[in-house]
Protein backbone atom coordinates (compact mmCIF):
# COMPACT_ATOMS: atom_id res chain seq x y z
CA UNK A 1 0.00 0.00 0.00
CA UNK A 2 2.82 2.43 0.81
CA UNK A 3 4.19 2.08 -2.72
CA UNK A 4 0.85 3.13 -4.19
CA UNK A 5 0.66 6.20 -1.90
CA UNK A 6 4.27 7.35 -2.39
CA UNK A 7 4.16 10.23 -4.84
CA UNK A 8 0.37 10.32 -5.08
CA UNK A 9 -1.93 13.22 -4.27
CA UNK A 10 -2.75 11.48 -0.97
CA UNK A 11 0.85 10.70 0.06
CA UNK A 12 0.47 12.96 3.11
CA UNK A 13 -1.76 10.28 4.66
CA UNK A 14 1.15 7.82 4.90
CA UNK A 15 2.95 9.66 7.74
CA UNK A 16 -0.32 9.60 9.72
CA UNK A 17 -0.54 5.85 9.26
CA UNK A 18 3.09 5.35 10.29
CA UNK A 19 2.71 7.57 13.36
CA UNK A 20 -0.46 5.75 14.38
CA UNK A 21 1.13 2.32 14.01
CA UNK A 22 4.17 3.47 15.94
CA UNK A 23 2.02 4.82 18.77
CA UNK A 24 -0.21 1.74 18.87
CA UNK A 25 2.66 -0.73 19.02
CA UNK A 26 5.23 1.34 20.91
CA UNK A 27 7.64 1.58 17.97
CA UNK A 28 9.82 4.64 17.41
CA UNK A 29 9.38 5.31 13.68
CA UNK A 30 12.05 8.04 13.50
CA UNK A 31 14.91 5.63 12.65
CA UNK A 32 12.92 4.52 9.60
CA UNK A 33 12.43 8.06 8.24
CA UNK A 34 14.86 10.35 6.52
CA UNK A 35 15.19 13.94 7.78
CA UNK A 36 12.41 15.18 5.48
CA UNK A 37 10.17 12.35 6.67
CA UNK A 38 10.76 13.26 10.31
CA UNK A 39 10.01 16.93 9.60
CA UNK A 40 6.79 16.20 7.70
CA UNK A 41 5.60 13.64 10.26
CA UNK A 42 6.14 16.08 13.13
CA UNK A 43 4.31 18.85 11.27
CA UNK A 44 1.37 16.63 10.40
CA UNK A 45 1.12 15.12 13.86
CA UNK A 46 1.33 18.45 15.68
CA UNK A 47 -0.23 21.03 13.37
CA UNK A 48 -2.56 19.76 10.66
CA UNK A 49 -5.83 17.95 10.05
CA UNK A 50 -5.99 15.50 7.15
CA UNK A 51 -7.51 17.99 4.68
CA UNK A 52 -4.74 20.49 5.47
CA UNK A 53 -2.11 17.75 5.12
CA UNK A 54 -3.24 16.75 1.64
CA UNK A 55 -3.16 20.40 0.59
CA UNK A 56 0.20 21.12 2.22
CA UNK A 57 2.06 17.97 1.16
CA UNK A 58 0.64 16.59 -2.10
CA UNK A 59 2.78 14.16 -4.09
CA UNK A 60 5.28 13.44 -1.30
CA UNK A 61 7.93 10.91 -2.22
CA UNK A 62 10.71 9.08 -0.46
CA UNK A 63 10.11 9.85 3.20
CA UNK A 64 11.62 6.58 4.32
CA UNK A 65 14.98 4.92 4.10
CA UNK A 66 16.13 1.29 3.98
CA UNK A 67 16.06 1.06 7.77
CA UNK A 68 18.14 1.86 10.84
CA UNK A 69 21.76 0.87 11.01
CA UNK A 70 24.38 0.67 8.27
CA UNK A 71 23.02 2.05 5.04
CA UNK A 72 19.93 3.39 6.82
CA UNK A 73 18.92 6.90 7.74
CA UNK A 74 21.15 9.27 9.55
RABELNOR-V254680 format. One record per pair of residues at least 4 apart in sequence whose C-alpha atoms are under 8 Angstrom apart, sorted by the first residue. I is the first residue (numbers start at 0). J is the second residue. If there is no record, write none. Layout:
I:J, I:J
//
This chain:
0:4, 1:5, 1:13, 3:7, 4:8, 4:9, 4:10, 4:13, 5:10, 5:13, 5:58, 5:59, 5:60, 5:61, 6:10, 6:57, 6:58, 6:59, 6:60, 6:61, 7:57, 7:58, 7:59, 8:53, 8:57, 8:58, 8:59, 9:13, 9:53, 9:57, 9:58, 10:53, 10:56, 10:57, 10:58, 10:59, 10:60, 11:15, 11:52, 11:53, 11:56, 11:57, 11:58, 11:59, 12:16, 12:49, 12:52, 12:53, 13:17, 14:18, 14:36, 14:39, 14:40, 14:43, 15:19, 15:40, 15:43, 15:44, 16:20, 17:21, 17:28, 18:22, 18:28, 18:40, 18:44, 19:23, 20:24, 20:26, 21:25, 21:26, 21:27, 21:28, 22:26, 22:27, 28:32, 29:33, 29:37, 30:66, 30:67, 30:72, 30:73, 31:63, 31:64, 31:65, 31:66, 31:67, 31:71, 31:72, 32:36, 32:37, 32:62, 32:63, 32:64, 32:66, 32:72, 33:37, 33:62, 33:63, 33:64, 33:72, 33:73, 34:38, 34:62, 34:72, 34:73, 35:39, 35:62, 36:40, 36:61, 36:62, 36:63, 37:41, 37:62, 38:42, 39:43, 40:44, 41:45, 42:46, 42:47, 43:47, 43:48, 43:52, 47:51, 47:52, 48:52, 49:53, 50:54, 51:55, 52:56, 52:57, 53:57, 64:71, 64:72, 65:70, 65:71, 65:72, 66:70, 66:71, 66:72, 67:71, 67:72, 68:72
//
